[in-house]
Amino acid sequence: MRSHAVLAVPAVCAAAAALLLTAPQSRAAAPAQPARCAERALTVRAKAVPAEPSVVRVNVTNRGGRACVVDRVPTITFGDLDGAALPVPEGGAGTYALGRGATAYAAVRAIADPADPQARRAQGIAVSPSASQWGRSFTAAQLGTGDEVLVWEPVTTWWQPTARAADRVLGLS
């Protein structure tokens, strides 16, 4: 009896493998992710919050004819200073989908305490929806922060569906 079991197991395994190899493949495919947004299809805006001049609200609008993606976190740099604002929360790798005509919002805190003696000064900021794009530069006057932007340990939110949601991430609302 034992010899039959030893011969039957390999036969069953071979039959199962043959069945799996001849079964039709599933036609279901993962949904295609939209392509990266072309820079020319995006409009970028930035303005300081009147009650909180150390906070700048930024947004990006997809003016293209179809949905596309930008980086999950905007790239925010300050004049000729080294570095960029860090994402809040951490771990901002990935993309954010922008539907046709849709706008995404982020908030940037350039400095936690404007009286901080370590504050650096920049003539403006640059905002890019994706690190691989140039984005747009804004002077301090265009932002509404006066002659300069005070900077020390800046942070930026991930793109959010509303300005209010971006504000909440920084604790403004």
MILUMKE-914062 format. One line per 3 residues: their letters; for each residue z, y, x of N, C-alpha, C. Coordinates in steps of 0.001 Angstrom, whole numbers, plus 524288, in hexadecimal, padded with zeros to 5 digits. Layout:
<nodes>
a	Z/Y/X/Z/Y/X/Z/Y/X | ...
</nodes>
This chain:
<nodes>
mrs	80000/7FB5D/80338/80000/80000/80000/80000/804E2/80363 | 802BC/80481/8079D/80326/808F2/80B0F/7FDD7/80A7D/80D58 | 7FA7E/806C1/80E63/7F566/807F3/810AB/7F1F6/80AF4/80CD2
hav	7F299/80A06/807D7/7EF89/80CEF/803F8/7F12A/812A5/803C1 | 7F640/813D2/8042F/7F824/81931/80410/7F62F/81C2D/808CC | 7F621/8199E/80D48/7F457/81C2F/8120D/7EE92/81D87/8119A
lav	7EB84/81A4A/80F19/7E5F0/81B54/80E76/7E4E3/81F2D/80A08 | 7E82D/81F4A/80618/7E752/8229C/80188/7E85B/82854/802B4 | 7EC40/8298A/805DC/7EDA3/82F05/806EA/7E920/831DC/80991
pav	7E6C9/82FBA/80DD0/7E25F/83289/8101B/7DDCC/83312/80C58 | 7DCF0/82F51/8090F/7D89B/82F92/80552/7D986/833E7/80160 | 7DE5E/83471/7FF85/7DFAC/83894/7FBC6/7DF09/83DE8/7FE61
caa	7E0D5/83E8B/80337/7E058/84387/80609/7DA9E/844EB/806D0 | 7D76E/84112/80837/7D1DA/84205/80908/7CF40/843A6/803EE | 7D0B0/8413F/7FFA1/7CE6F/8429A/7FA8D/7CFFD/84824/7F8FB
aaa	7D4E8/84996/7F9ED/7D6BE/84EDB/7F89A/7D3EC/852EF/7FBDE | 7D33A/851E7/800EB/7D080/85593/8045B/7CADB/85634/80294 | 7C849/851EE/8012F/7C2DB/85233/7FF64/7C272/85561/7FA63
lll	7C632/854B4/7F6F2/7C636/85798/7F202/7C6D7/85D73/7F304 | 7CA6D/85EE1/7F688/7CB4D/8645F/7F7C1/7C68B/866CD/7FA63 | 7C3F3/863E2/7FDB9/7BF74/865FD/8007F/7BAB4/866A7/7FCFE
tap	7BA51/86390/7F8EA/7B5C2/863E8/7F577/7B6BA/86754/7F0B0 | 7BB90/868EB/7EFD5/7BCC9/86C38/7EB4B/7BA3B/87190/7EC00 | 7B84E/873FB/7E7BD/7B5D5/87927/7E83A/7B9D0/87D3F/7E9E5
qsr	7B81D/880D6/7ED3B/7BB86/88508/7EF1B/7BC56/88904/7EAC0 | 7C0E1/88B63/7EAAB/7C207/88F5E/7E6C3/7BEA8/89429/7E7B8 | 7BCBB/89678/7E3A4/7B97B/89B25/7E419/7BCD7/8A019/7E410
aaa	7C1D9/89F91/7E2EB/7C542/8A424/7E2AA/7C604/8A64D/7E824 | 7C525/8AB57/7E8B7/7C5D8/8ADF4/7EDC1/7C9E9/8B239/7ED23 | 7CC55/8B382/7F16C/7D021/8B7C4/7F149/7CD3F/8BCCA/7EFD7
paq	7CFBD/8C023/7ECB8/7CD20/8C4F9/7EB3B/7CBEE/8C83C/7F018 | 7C755/8CA78/7F046/7C5C2/8CDA3/7F4BA/7C8CF/8D2C2/7F4B2 | 7CABD/8D43A/7F94A/7CD7F/8D92D/7F9C4/7C96D/8DD7B/7FA5D
par	7CA5D/8E201/7F80A/7C694/8E641/7F8AA/7C5FB/8E7AC/7FE73 | 7C199/8EA09/7FFB9/7C086/8EBC3/8050D/7C3EB/8F07E/80665 | 7C44A/8F1AC/80B5C/7C702/8F666/80D1F/7C456/8FB2C/80AD0
cae	7C764/8FF17/80987/7C535/903EF/8077A/7C233/906C2/80BCB | 7BDA3/908A3/80A8A/7BABC/90BEE/80E30/7BD73/9113A/80E60 | 7BE05/9135A/812EF/7C0D1/91853/81375/7BE57/91C9E/8102B
ral	7B930/91C9C/80FCF/7B67C/920AD/80CC8/7B78D/9203C/806E7 | 7B97F/91BBA/8051F/7BAA9/91AF5/7FF93/7C03E/91C91/7FE26 | 7C346/91E43/801FE/7C8C6/91F87/80115/7C9CB/9255D/80173
tvr	7CD3A/92741/7FE10/7CF30/92C9A/7FE60/7D4F8/92C42/7FFA9 | 7D695/92F05/803CB/7DC08/92EF0/8058A/7DE54/9345C/804B8 | 7E309/93482/80276/7E5D2/93974/80193/7EB63/93900/8039C
aka	7EDB4/93D76/804F3/7F323/93D94/806BD/7F57B/942EC/80579 | 7FA76/942E2/803E7/7FD38/947BE/80293/80315/946D0/80316 | 805D2/94A95/80552/80B85/94A36/805C8/80E03/94AA1/80062
vpa	8126B/94806/7FFC2/81569/9485B/7FAE6/81858/94D99/7FB09 | 81789/9510E/7F737/819F1/95646/7F766/81FE2/95632/7F836 | 822A2/952CC/7F592/82857/9529C/7F60F/82A1B/94FB8/7FAFC
eps	8269A/94CCC/7FD68/827C9/949A6/80219/8236C/94A63/80615 | 8233F/94ECE/808EE/81ED7/94FC4/80C80/81E56/94BCE/810F0 | 82244/94892/811CB/821D2/94483/815D1/81F0D/93FAE/813BD
vvr	81DB4/93FBD/80EA4/81AEC/93B5C/80C38/81581/93D2D/80A91 | 8119F/93A0F/80BFE/80C35/93B2C/80A98/80A44/936BD/80723 | 807EB/9382D/802CD/8056F/93445/7FF6A/7FFB4/933EF/800F6
vnv	7FDCB/92F2E/80187/7F844/92E5A/802BB/7F5E9/92ACA/7FE98 | 7F0DE/92B57/7FDC5/7EE38/927BA/7FA3F/7E8A1/926E1/7FC0F | 7E67E/9228C/7FA5A/7E11A/92130/7FB93/7DE81/91F6D/7F67F
tnr	7D9CD/92162/7F58B/7D6E0/92009/7F0D4/7D1C8/91D66/7F26A | 7D09A/91915/7EFC3/7CBC1/91638/7F0A4/7C78A/91894/7ED2C | 7C3F0/91B72/7EF78/7BF93/91DBE/7EC8D/7BAC4/91A3B/7ECA1
ggr	7BB31/915AD/7EF0A/7B6CA/9120A/7EF67/7B5A5/90F66/7EA3A | 7B176/90C78/7EA1E/7AFB2/909F0/7E55C/7B23C/904B8/7E432 | 7B595/902C2/7E7B7/7B82F/8FDB7/7E6C8/7BD88/8FDB1/7E95B
acv	7C0A5/8F9D8/7E7F2/7C5D7/8F945/7EA3F/7C550/8F82E/7F013 | 7C940/8F9CC/7F309/7C94F/8F8EA/7F8A4/7CF01/8F8D5/7FA74 | 7CFDC/8F7C4/7FF73/7D52F/8F793/80174/7D5E2/8FB49/8060C
vdr	7DAB9/8FD3E/8068B/7DC74/90053/80B05/7E120/8FD6C/80D56 | 7E302/8FF2E/811D2/7E7BB/8FCD7/81406/7EC3A/8FD98/8102F | 7EFF8/8F9FF/8103B/7F473/8FA49/80CA3/7F7AE/8FF38/80D8F
vpt	7F7B4/9011A/81263/7FAC0/905BA/813CC/7F70A/909C1/8162D | 7F754/90EAE/8147F/7F3FC/912A5/816EE/7F5AA/91389/81C99 | 7F1FB/9151D/81FD8/7F335/91693/82539/7F413/91C72/82540
itf	7F8D7/91E07/826AF/7FA47/9238D/826BE/7FBC3/92505/82C51 | 7F8E5/928BE/82E97/7FA26/92AA2/833D0/7FB31/93077/8338C | 7FDCF/9326D/8378D/7FFAC/937D6/83783/7FD6E/93AE0/83C1D
gdl	7F98D/93E35/83AF8/7F73A/94182/83EF7/7F5F8/93E80/843E9 | 7F7A1/94099/84859/7F699/93E06/84D54/7FB45/93ACE/84F3D | 7FEF9/939B5/84BBD/8037F/93681/84D2F/801F4/930C1/84D3B
dga	80471/92DBE/85094/80369/92821/850D2/805E0/9254F/84C3B | 80367/92111/84A9D/805A5/91DB7/84699/80406/91F2E/8411F | 805AF/91BDD/83D84/80476/91C90/837FB/80961/91B83/834CD
alp	80955/91D3B/82FF6/80DBC/91C33/82C73/80E3B/9164F/82BA6 | 81309/91463/82B91/8140A/90ED4/82ACD/8144D/90D8C/82500 | 8129E/908D8/82381/8129F/90770/81DF1/8180F/90644/81BD4
vpe	818DE/907EE/816FB/81DA4/906B7/81413/81BF0/90439/80F00 | 81D4B/8FF58/80DE8/82046/8FBD5/81141/81CE6/8F9EB/815C6 | 81F63/8F75D/81989/81C8C/8F546/81E07/818A5/8F127/81C3D
gga	8152E/8EFA4/81FD1/81187/8EB69/81EA6/80CF6/8ED14/81B66 | 80A8E/8F14C/81CA5/80649/8F355/8197D/800ED/8F124/81A96 | 80092/8ECA8/81D39/7FB6B/8EA6B/81E43/7F906/8E877/81924
gty	7F3F9/8E8DF/818B1/7F143/8E71D/81403/7EDF9/8EB79/811C9 | 7EC1F/8EAAF/80D0A/7E8AF/8EE8B/80A9E/7EAC0/8F021/80539 | 7E89A/8F45E/80355/7E9D8/8F662/7FE21/7E4A7/8F72A/7FB55
alg	7E40B/8F4D2/7F6D1/7DF2D/8F52D/7F3DC/7DEFD/8FA3D/7F0BA | 7DA8C/8FCDE/7F118/7D997/901AB/7EE25/7D4FC/900B0/7EA7F | 7D607/900D8/7E57E/7D1CE/9003E/7E1C0/7CE21/904E5/7E1E5
rga	7C9AE/9044E/7DF81/7C5EA/9089A/7DF33/7C877/90D41/7DC76 | 7C89B/911BD/7DF0A/7CAEC/9166F/7DCD2/7D0DA/916A2/7DD22 | 7D356/912A7/7DF52/7D90F/91264/7DF8E/7DB41/91594/7E41B
tay	7E022/91731/7E374/7E2F0/91A22/7E77B/7E7E6/9173B/7E8E8 | 7E925/91722/7EDFC/7EE05/914E7/7EFF0/7F12D/91953/7F26A | 7F653/918B3/7F25A/7F9D7/91CD9/7F420/7FDAD/91AD0/7F82F
aav	7FF1B/91E36/7FBD9/80328/91CFC/7FFAF/80647/921F4/800A2 | 80AFB/92148/802A5/80E41/925B8/8040F/80FC8/9251A/809C8 | 80FF7/92982/80C8C/81134/92988/8121C/815E9/92D11/81300
rai	819EF/92AFC/81588/81E5E/92E43/81723/81DAD/92F2F/81CF7 | 81C94/93422/81E58/81B86/9357C/823CB/82087/935C7/82702 | 824CF/93776/82491/829CD/937FF/8274F/82E30/9377B/82357
adp	83255/934C1/824BD/836B3/93407/8211E/83A12/938ED/820CC | 83AE5/93B92/82537/83E32/94036/8255F/83B3E/94498/82824 | 83938/9487B/8253D/83642/94CB8/827AF/83958/94FC5/82BD2
adp	83E85/94F72/82BC2/841AE/95223/82FB1/8427C/94ED7/8349D | 84043/94A3A/834C4/840DB/946B1/83940/83EBF/94951/83E34 | 84203/949CF/8424A/84039/94C60/84715/83BF7/9494D/849F9
qar	83B34/94459/848AB/8372E/9413B/84B3A/831E3/9419D/8487B | 8319C/944C9/84467/82CC3/9453F/8415E/82844/94700/844D8 | 823D8/94485/8440D/81EFD/9460E/846A0/81BFF/9495D/842B4
raq	8183A/94C29/8449E/8152C/94F84/84143/80F60/94E28/841C8 | 80CC6/94DCB/83D4D/80732/94CB0/83D35/80478/950DD/839FC | 7FF95/951D5/83B37/7FC87/955BA/83850/7FA91/9539E/83323
gia	7FAE5/94E75/83264/7F919/94C19/82D8E/7F984/94632/82DE2 | 7F721/94399/82A07/7F727/93DE2/829F5/7F196/93BEA/828F3 | 7F0BE/936FE/82A5D/7EBDD/93453/8290B/7ED44/92FAF/8259F
vsp	7EA46/92EE3/82189/7EB30/92AA5/81DD7/7E649/92742/81DAE | 7E6FC/92234/81E94/7E2A1/91E92/81E45/7E420/91A02/81AC0 | 7E0E3/918C6/816E1/7E202/91464/81367/7E1DC/90F1F/81633
sas	7DF04/90EDB/81A8E/7DEB1/90A16/81DAE/7DE9E/90BA6/8236A | 7E13B/908A5/826A0/7E1A6/909EB/82C2E/7DC53/90A2D/82ED7 | 7D874/90787/82CBB/7D343/9077C/82F19/7CFF5/90C3C/82D86
qwg	7D221/90FC2/82A70/7CF37/9145B/828A2/7D191/91951/82AEA | 7CE77/91D6F/82B2E/7D056/92271/82D36/7D419/92516/82972 | 7D30F/924BB/82472/7D66C/92752/820A4/7D56A/92D27/82073
rsf	7D983/9300A/81F1E/7D90B/935BA/81E83/7DDD1/9385C/820DD | 7DCF8/93CD2/8234B/7E140/93FD7/82599/7E2A4/94460/82207 | 7E7AC/9459F/821E8/7E9B8/949EF/81EC7/7ED1A/94D51/82247
taa	7EC4F/95270/8222D/7EFAF/955F9/82528/7F4DD/9569A/82245 | 7F8BE/95882/8250B/7FDD2/9597D/82294/7FD32/95D47/81DFF | 7F9EE/96136/81E9C/7F90A/964FE/81A60/7F68D/96253/815A5
qlg	7F2C4/95EDE/8167C/7F051/95C12/81223/7F43E/95893/80F54 | 7F7E1/9565F/81249/7FBDC/952F8/80FF6/7FFF3/9560F/80CF6 | 800C9/95AF7/80E94/804DE/95E28/80C28/80A0D/95DBA/80F00
tgd	809DC/95C92/81421/80EBB/95C1D/8172E/80F8C/960C8/81ACC | 80C6A/964E3/81A31/80CE7/96981/81D95/80944/9691B/8223F | 80B49/96AA3/826D9/80815/96AB4/82B92/807F2/9657E/82E70
evl	80B8C/96207/82D1D/80BE7/95D13/82FEC/80E60/958DE/82C81 | 80DD3/95414/82E50/81046/94FA1/82BB9/81478/94DA0/82F7D | 8195F/94D94/82DB2/81D93/94B67/830EE/81D69/94579/8308D
vwe	81DCC/942DD/83513/81D32/93D33/83542/82182/93ABC/83884 | 823EC/936AA/8366D/82779/93356/83965/82832/92E49/83653 | 826A7/929F8/83896/826F6/924CF/8362B/82488/924B9/830AF
pvt	81F82/9261F/8304E/81CE8/92650/82B38/81C13/920E3/828E3 | 81C1F/920AF/823AF/81B1B/91BDA/820C7/81734/91CFB/81C6D | 8145E/918F8/81ADF/810BF/91960/81679/8114E/9149A/812FD
tww	8107D/9155E/80E0F/810A3/91103/80A5C/80B76/90E16/80A85 | 80B6F/9096E/80854/80695/9069D/8075D/803C5/90997/8030F | 7FEC4/9089C/8025E/7FBFF/90AE9/7FDF0/7FE8B/908F0/7F8F3
qpt	7FF06/90C66/7F52E/80178/90B3D/7F026/7FDC8/90CDA/7EBBC | 7FE84/90AB2/7E70F/7FB0E/90C14/7E2B2/7FC01/9118F/7E07E | 800A6/913CD/7E17F/801D8/91913/7DF96/804CE/91C1D/7E3C3
ara	80499/92153/7E355/8078D/924AA/7E6EB/80D6C/923D3/7E622 | 80EF6/92304/7E152/81484/92223/7E023/8168B/91D36/7E2D4 | 81361/91911/7E2DB/814EB/91433/7E57D/81581/91515/7EB5B
adr	811F5/9181F/7EDB1/8125A/91954/7F343/8174D/91C81/7F45D | 81869/92057/7F108/81D2B/92378/7F198/8220F/9201C/7F164 | 82221/91C58/7EDC7/826B7/918F3/7ED3A/827D4/915DB/7F23E
vlg	823B3/91426/7F4E5/82467/9113C/7F9C0/8275E/9147F/7FDC4 | 82656/919A0/7FDE2/8291A/91D16/8017D/82E30/91F2D/7FF31 | 82F76/91DB4/7FA6D/83453/91F69/7F805/8341C/924E2/7F5BD
ls	82F7B/926B3/7F43D/82F01/92BFD/7F215/83016/92C59/7EC45 | 82F5A/92821/7E953/8302D/92899/7E3AD/834DD/925B2/7E1F0
</nodes>
